[in-house]
Amino acid sequence: MALTETRTEVPADVTAGRPSGLGVLGVGDHKVIGRLFIITSLVFLVAAVAATELLAVDRLEDHGDHHLFLTNAKAFTQLFTTHEYVGVFLGLLPLFLGIALVVVPLQIGARTIAFPRAATAAYGMYMLGGALMIASIAANGGLAGDRNKGIELWFLALGLVLIALLLAAGCVITTVFALRAPGMTLDRVPLFTWGFLAASVIWLLTLPVLLASLLVYYVDFRHGGVMVGDVATGSLYFKTLWAVRQPELYAIAAPALGFFGDVLPVTARARYDSKLLEYQGALINIGAFAVLGFGAFLVTSVGRTTHSLVFIVMAFLAPLPVLALLALSGDLFRRGAKVGKPQVGAAFMFATAGVVLLVVATIAGAVRSVPPAKVQGTLFDSGHFLLILLAGVAAAIGALHFWSTKIIGKPVNDLAGAGAGFLVLAGGFVYGVAEMVNGGFGNQVQSGATGMVGWNYVAAAGGAVALLGVVLGVVNLLPALRPGGGEAPSDPWDGHTLEWLTTSPPEPGNFAEVPYVTSEAPLLDRREATGSTSEQEEAR
């Protein structure tokens, strides 16, 4: 059997039912592994968003070396230099990865994931690396620490997390290329699968650059610190800042566009127009957005290349794919309104929040790239980062609502989820714009209440609303985790793609039989051929 050949049998531990206790750490079921990534990353993600709000509130009063909550400016710097890495590498990226581990095999009609043992090992490394990263911060290490042992522990922890994410992403990529359903060519894969695939390829090209940089900086730190310099002043933070800044963050947010593209036709009750090549256009736009997130070239010389022509052109091109998808949504809703009432709910609200915040972020990124603007290194960067982070967070929580019957096994409260999505959109927009206005006037991160006092309060209020939306969105998922309550419908949304063909939660091995795929919407083709809806099929 070739390395990437489709397996004819599913491993026994995949079909043995859901394990409990410590047994989950030895499984090969992609759904269990994905849920572990999701649960762990949500904890880190909420903590990162809360830390962002704490930083905003802490700047409301700044008297010399003392802030409102944090004991001194050193504590402020330590939290600021680490919350971004926690939010991206322990929160958002593994959250999308966990969703993909559950959903992608279902979307492409695969009975399992490629290299399930490697995916399980990846979660173990991620969990260990995350724990060590928090321990390094507590030990006064991290990116602006004073204790050498704590700083060295940070190198080890982040390196372990990066290896884990690359390994798990490689499992998903192999699954997409090798285990697709019959007839499902790459131009027919669902858009979330395509968005995650495009993003993962960029991660495989860029995260090893960060990993290699960490190795070089670790050796330098151990033997004199010629390149790294004084870590306590934040020098290491600035050396690796490209990994959590534009354009690298755009690749991390690319799955958000894929999710929007999947939930859009289901909500609008329409399908992509094959004559206008709308689906192919969506594939191109999502792929282009991921490619525009290639930021590894910035590692050569951040101060120089962020003002280069290539950087500026990429920044001005980034809003175009997002705007194109928004324009496409208007056409789908126009055609869908002729058939029936759109089913706007939590998933679409969160997806829309993610895309709108992403539009604002990419336009702000274009402004940031122009040298005369002189906003790099100010609070403008903080607002820009937050918009991208919350765009991804909104899409990820929306995906958990949309696929809750597949991921958790039960539906969630749609109305409460829609309200939480609106809070994330409103709060994130206010917070991000207020921070960028502050940065436009030249205020630095530690400027506190000096200068634009009013905008500090606006930012803190917006951050509190966004944090409330994130927490409520996560809390809304918790009741579905309780046992009992009966079996969930296999297709509550009249979905278009293969994940809605299997049971909720998915049966062992995912599918009893996978149909031959002839378009990007195989279940919609099936309903159109029989003249029925999924609810009618469930009733029969």
C-alpha positions in Angstrom: 0.0 0.0 0.0 1.3 3.4 -0.9 1.9 6.0 1.8 -1.1 8.1 0.8 -3.3 5.4 -0.5 -6.9 5.3 0.8 -7.3 2.7 3.5 -9.9 0.0 2.8 -10.5 -0.6 6.5 -10.8 1.8 9.4 -8.6 1.1 12.5 -10.4 -0.8 15.2 -10.1 2.0 17.8 -12.0 4.3 15.5 -15.0 2.0 15.4 -14.9 1.0 19.0 -17.0 4.0 20.2 -16.1 7.1 22.2 -13.5 6.5 24.8 -13.5 8.0 28.3 -11.0 9.2 30.8 -7.3 8.9 29.9 -8.3 6.6 27.1 -8.9 9.5 24.8 -5.1 10.1 24.7 -4.6 6.8 22.9 -7.3 7.0 20.2 -7.0 7.3 16.5 -10.5 8.8 15.9 -10.1 12.2 14.3 -13.3 13.5 15.9 -12.0 12.8 19.4 -8.6 14.4 18.6 -10.3 17.4 17.1 -12.5 17.9 20.1 -9.4 17.8 22.4 -7.8 20.6 20.3 -11.0 22.6 20.4 -11.6 22.4 24.1 -7.9 23.2 25.0 -7.6 26.0 22.5 -10.8 27.7 23.6 -9.4 28.0 27.2 -6.3 29.7 25.9 -8.2 31.9 23.5 -10.6 33.3 26.1 -7.6 33.9 28.3 -5.8 35.8 25.5 -8.9 38.0 24.7 -9.3 38.7 28.4 -5.6 39.7 28.7 -6.1 42.0 25.7 -9.0 43.7 27.6 -6.9 43.9 30.8 -4.2 45.7 28.9 -6.7 48.2 27.6 -8.2 48.8 31.0 -4.8 49.0 32.6 -3.9 52.0 30.3 -6.8 54.1 31.6 -4.6 55.3 34.4 -0.8 55.5 34.0 1.2 57.4 36.6 4.9 56.9 35.8 5.8 53.3 36.6 2.4 52.2 38.0 -0.6 51.1 36.1 -4.2 50.6 37.1 -4.1 46.8 37.7 -0.6 45.6 36.9 2.0 46.4 39.5 4.5 48.2 37.2 5.4 48.9 33.6 7.5 45.7 33.5 4.5 43.5 34.2 2.6 45.4 31.5 5.4 44.7 29.0 5.6 41.1 30.0 1.8 40.6 29.5 1.7 42.6 26.2 4.6 40.7 24.6 3.1 37.3 25.4 -0.7 37.6 25.0 -0.4 37.8 21.2 1.6 34.6 20.9 -0.9 32.8 23.3 -3.8 34.1 21.3 -2.4 33.0 17.9 -0.3 29.8 18.6 -2.2 28.4 21.6 -5.6 29.8 20.7 -6.8 30.7 17.2 -4.6 28.5 15.1 -5.1 25.2 17.1 -8.8 26.1 17.3 -9.1 26.1 13.5 -7.0 23.0 13.4 -9.3 21.2 15.9 -12.4 22.1 13.8 -10.6 21.0 10.7 -9.6 17.6 12.2 -13.3 16.9 12.9 -15.0 18.5 9.9 -12.6 18.2 6.9 -12.7 14.3 6.7 -16.5 14.5 6.9 -16.7 17.2 4.2 -14.6 15.2 1.8 -16.2 11.9 2.5 -13.2 10.3 4.2 -13.8 7.5 6.8 -10.8 8.6 8.9 -7.9 11.0 8.8 -4.4 10.3 7.4 -1.9 9.3 10.1 -4.3 9.4 13.1 -1.5 8.4 15.5 0.5 11.4 14.4 -2.5 13.7 15.0 -2.9 12.2 18.5 0.8 12.8 19.2 0.5 16.3 17.9 -2.2 17.1 20.5 0.1 15.7 23.2 2.9 18.0 22.1 0.6 20.9 21.9 -0.8 20.4 25.4 2.6 20.0 26.8 4.0 23.0 25.0 1.1 25.2 26.1 1.6 24.2 29.7 5.3 24.9 29.5 4.7 28.3 27.8 2.4 29.4 30.7 5.0 28.0 33.2 7.8 30.0 31.5 5.8 33.2 31.8 5.1 32.5 35.5 8.8 31.9 36.0 9.5 35.4 34.7 10.6 34.1 31.3 8.8 34.6 28.0 9.6 37.3 25.5 10.5 40.0 28.0 11.6 38.1 31.1 14.5 38.5 33.5 15.3 34.9 34.4 17.4 32.9 32.0 15.8 29.6 32.8 12.3 31.0 32.2 13.4 32.4 28.8 15.0 29.1 27.8 11.8 27.3 28.8 9.9 29.7 26.5 12.1 28.7 23.5 11.4 25.0 24.2 7.6 25.6 24.7 7.0 27.6 21.6 9.2 25.2 19.5 7.2 22.3 20.8 3.9 24.0 20.0 5.0 24.9 16.4 6.1 21.2 15.8 2.7 20.0 17.0 0.8 22.4 14.8 2.8 21.6 11.7 2.4 17.8 12.3 -1.4 18.0 12.8 -1.7 20.4 9.8 0.3 17.9 7.7 -2.3 15.1 8.7 -5.2 17.3 7.4 -3.4 18.2 4.2 -2.6 14.6 3.4 -6.2 13.7 4.1 -7.5 16.3 1.6 -5.1 15.1 -1.1 -5.4 11.4 -0.6 -8.7 10.5 0.9 -11.3 12.5 -1.0 -14.6 10.9 -2.0 -14.9 9.5 -5.6 -15.4 12.3 -8.1 -14.4 15.1 -5.6 -11.7 17.0 -7.5 -9.9 19.8 -5.8 -12.2 22.4 -7.4 -15.2 20.6 -5.8 -13.9 20.5 -2.2 -16.0 22.5 0.3 -14.7 26.1 0.9 -13.8 25.6 4.5 -11.7 22.6 3.5 -10.1 24.6 0.8 -9.5 27.6 3.0 -7.8 25.4 5.7 -5.8 23.6 3.0 -4.5 26.9 1.5 -3.7 28.3 5.0 -2.0 25.1 6.0 0.3 25.2 3.0 1.3 28.7 4.0 1.9 27.6 7.6 4.1 24.8 6.4 6.2 27.4 4.5 6.4 30.0 7.2 6.2 28.4 10.6 9.4 26.3 10.0 11.1 29.7 9.4 10.0 30.8 12.9 11.1 27.5 14.3 14.6 27.8 12.7 14.8 31.4 14.0 14.0 30.3 17.5 16.8 27.7 17.3 19.3 30.3 16.2 18.2 32.8 18.8 18.3 30.1 21.5 21.9 29.2 20.7 22.8 33.0 20.6 21.1 33.6 23.9 23.0 30.7 25.5 26.3 31.9 24.2 26.4 35.7 24.6 23.3 37.2 23.2 24.9 39.0 20.3 21.9 38.9 18.0 19.1 38.7 20.7 20.5 41.3 23.0 18.8 42.1 26.3 15.6 40.0 26.3 14.2 42.0 29.3 13.9 45.0 27.1 11.7 43.1 24.6 14.4 42.5 21.9 13.4 38.9 21.4 9.8 40.1 20.9 10.7 42.4 18.1 12.9 39.8 16.5 10.0 37.4 16.1 7.2 40.0 15.8 6.7 39.2 12.1 5.0 35.9 13.1 2.0 37.7 14.7 1.8 40.7 12.4 0.7 41.6 8.9 0.8 39.8 6.5 1.4 36.5 8.4 -1.8 36.9 10.3 -3.8 36.9 7.1 -3.0 33.3 6.4 -4.1 32.4 9.9 -7.5 34.1 9.2 -7.9 32.4 5.8 -10.1 29.5 7.2 -12.6 32.2 8.3 -13.3 33.1 4.6 -13.7 29.4 3.9 -16.3 29.0 6.6 -18.1 32.1 5.4 -18.2 30.6 1.9 -19.7 27.4 3.2 -22.4 28.9 5.4 -23.3 31.6 2.9 -25.3 29.5 0.3 -26.9 27.4 3.1 -28.2 30.6 4.7 -29.2 32.3 1.5 -30.9 29.0 0.3 -29.2 29.3 -3.1 -26.3 27.6 -4.8 -23.3 29.1 -6.5 -23.9 29.9 -10.2 -21.9 27.5 -12.3 -22.4 29.6 -15.4 -20.8 32.6 -13.7 -18.1 30.4 -12.2 -18.9 31.8 -8.8 -17.6 28.8 -6.9 -14.3 28.8 -8.8 -14.1 32.5 -8.1 -14.5 31.9 -4.3 -11.8 29.2 -4.4 -9.4 31.7 -6.2 -10.2 34.5 -3.7 -9.7 32.4 -0.6 -6.4 30.9 -2.0 -5.2 34.4 -3.0 -5.9 35.7 0.5 -3.9 32.9 2.1 -1.0 33.5 -0.4 -1.0 37.2 0.5 -0.4 36.1 4.1 3.0 34.8 3.3 5.1 36.7 5.7 8.3 34.7 6.1 10.2 37.1 3.9 9.9 39.7 6.8 12.3 37.7 8.9 15.3 38.9 6.9 15.0 42.6 8.0 11.7 43.7 9.6 12.5 47.4 9.7 13.5 47.5 6.1 11.1 45.1 4.3 8.0 46.4 6.0 8.4 49.5 3.9 9.3 47.7 0.7 7.3 47.8 -2.5 6.4 44.1 -2.2 5.0 44.6 1.3 2.9 47.6 0.2 1.5 45.9 -2.8 0.5 42.8 -0.8 -1.1 45.0 1.8 -3.2 46.8 -0.8 -4.2 43.6 -2.5 -5.3 41.9 0.7 -8.8 43.6 1.0 -9.8 42.6 -2.6 -10.5 38.8 -2.0 -12.5 39.6 1.2 -14.6 42.3 -0.6 -15.1 39.9 -3.5 -16.7 37.4 -1.2 -18.9 40.0 0.3 -20.1 41.0 -3.1 -20.8 37.4 -3.9 -22.9 37.1 -0.8 -25.2 39.9 -2.1 -25.8 38.0 -5.3 -26.6 34.7 -3.5 -29.1 36.4 -1.2 -30.8 38.1 -4.2 -31.3 34.8 -5.9 -32.1 32.9 -2.7 -34.9 35.4 -1.8 -36.8 34.2 -4.9 -36.9 30.6 -3.5 -37.5 31.1 0.2 -36.7 33.0 3.4 -33.0 33.0 4.3 -32.3 31.1 7.6 -30.1 33.7 9.3 -28.8 32.4 12.6 -25.8 32.2 14.9 -23.4 30.6 12.3 -24.1 33.3 9.7 -23.9 36.1 12.3 -20.5 34.9 13.5 -19.3 34.4 9.9 -20.4 37.8 8.9 -18.8 39.3 12.0 -15.5 37.6 11.0 -15.6 38.9 7.4 -16.6 42.5 8.3 -13.8 42.7 10.9 -11.4 41.2 8.3 -12.4 43.9 5.8 -11.7 46.6 8.3 -8.4 44.9 9.3 -7.1 44.6 5.7 -8.0 48.2 4.8 -6.2 49.3 8.0 -3.3 47.0 7.0 -3.0 48.9 3.7 -2.8 52.2 5.6 -0.3 50.7 7.9 2.0 49.7 5.0 2.4 53.3 3.7 5.6 54.9 5.2 4.1 58.4 5.5 1.4 57.1 7.8 4.0 56.5 10.5 1.7 54.2 12.5 3.9 51.1 12.7 5.0 50.5 16.3 2.1 52.5 17.8 -1.3 51.4 19.1 -2.4 51.1 15.5 -0.6 47.8 15.4 -2.5 46.6 18.5 -5.8 47.5 17.0 -4.9 45.9 13.7 -3.9 42.7 15.5 -7.0 42.6 17.5 -9.3 43.0 14.5 -7.7 40.0 12.8 -7.7 37.9 15.9 -11.4 38.6 16.6 -12.2 38.0 12.9 -10.8 34.5 13.3 -12.3 34.0 16.7 -15.8 35.0 15.4 -15.5 32.6 12.5 -14.2 29.7 14.6 -17.0 30.1 17.2 -19.5 30.3 14.4 -18.1 27.1 12.9 -18.7 25.4 16.3 -22.3 26.5 16.2 -22.8 25.5 12.5 -21.2 22.1 13.0 -22.2 21.5 16.6 -24.2 18.4 15.8 -21.1 16.9 14.2 -18.5 18.2 16.6 -20.4 18.0 19.9 -23.3 15.8 18.9 -26.2 18.2 19.7 -27.6 21.5 18.4 -27.1 24.7 20.4 -29.3 27.7 21.1 -29.2 29.6 17.7 -30.8 32.8 19.0 -28.3 33.2 21.9 -25.4 32.4 19.5 -26.6 35.1 17.1 -26.6 37.7 19.9 -23.1 36.7 20.9 -21.9 37.0 17.3 -23.3 40.6 17.2 -21.5 41.5 20.4 -18.2 40.3 19.0 -18.8 42.3 15.8 -19.8 45.5 17.5 -17.3 45.3 20.3 -14.4 44.2 18.1 -15.1 47.0 15.6 -15.2 49.7 18.3 -12.1 48.4 20.1 -10.0 48.0 16.9 -10.9 51.4 15.5 -10.4 53.2 18.8 -6.9 51.6 19.2 -6.0 52.5 15.6 -7.2 56.2 16.1 -5.0 56.3 19.2 -2.1 54.9 17.1 -2.8 57.4 14.3 -1.9 60.2 16.8 1.4 58.5 17.6 0.4 57.0 21.0 2.6 54.1 21.9 1.5 50.9 23.7 2.5 52.1 27.2 1.2 55.7 26.6 -1.6 55.1 29.1 -4.0 57.9 29.7 -1.7 60.6 28.2 -2.8 62.2 25.0 -6.1 60.7 23.6 -7.7 59.9 27.0 -11.2 59.5 25.6 -10.2 56.9 23.0 -8.6 54.8 25.7 -12.0 54.5 27.4 -13.8 53.8 24.1 -11.3 51.0 23.4 -11.8 49.5 26.8 -15.5 49.6 26.5 -15.4 48.0 23.0 -13.0 45.3 24.3 -15.4 44.5 27.2 -18.3 44.0 24.7 -16.2 41.8 22.4 -15.0 39.7 25.4 -18.6 39.3 26.6 -19.5 38.1 23.1 -16.7 35.6 23.0 -17.5 34.3 26.5 -21.3 34.0 25.7 -20.5 32.3 22.4 -18.4 29.7 24.2 -20.9 29.3 27.1 -23.7 28.7 24.6 -21.9 25.6 23.5 -21.7 24.1 27.0 -25.3 22.8 27.4 -24.8 20.6 24.3 -22.0 18.8 26.2 -24.4 17.4 28.7 -25.3 13.7 28.2 -28.9 12.7 27.2 -31.5 14.6 25.3 -31.9 12.2 22.3 -30.3 12.0 18.9 -29.6 15.2 16.9 -30.8 15.6 13.3 -28.2 14.6 10.7 -28.9 17.7 8.6 -30.5 20.6 10.6 -29.6 23.3 8.0 -30.4 21.6 4.6 -26.7 21.6 4.0 -25.0 21.2 0.7 -21.9 19.2 1.5 -21.1 15.6 2.6 -20.8 16.1 6.3 -24.6 16.4 6.5 -25.0 12.9 5.1 -23.7 11.1 8.2 -25.4 10.8 11.6 -25.1 13.3 14.4 -22.7 12.6 16.1 -21.0 10.8 13.2 -21.2 7.1 13.2 -18.0 5.0 13.6 -16.0 5.2 10.4 -18.1 8.3 9.5 -20.0 6.9 6.5 -21.8 3.7 5.6 -21.6 4.7 1.9 -20.2 7.7 0.2 -21.9 8.8 -3.1 -20.1 9.8 -6.2 -19.5 13.6 -6.2 -20.4 15.5 -9.4 -20.4 19.1 -8.1 -19.4 21.2 -5.1 -22.9 20.6 -3.5 -23.5 16.8 -3.6 -26.4 16.9 -1.1 -28.1 19.7 -2.8 -27.8 17.7 -6.1 -29.4 14.8 -4.3 -32.3 16.8 -3.0 -32.9 18.4 -6.3 -32.9 15.1 -8.1 -35.5 13.6 -5.7 -37.5 16.8 -5.1 -37.2 16.5 -1.3 -35.7 18.4 1.6 -33.5 17.0 4.3 -36.2 17.4 6.9 -38.6 15.4 4.8 -36.0 12.7 4.4 -35.5 12.6 8.1 -39.3 12.2 8.7 -39.3 9.3 6.3 
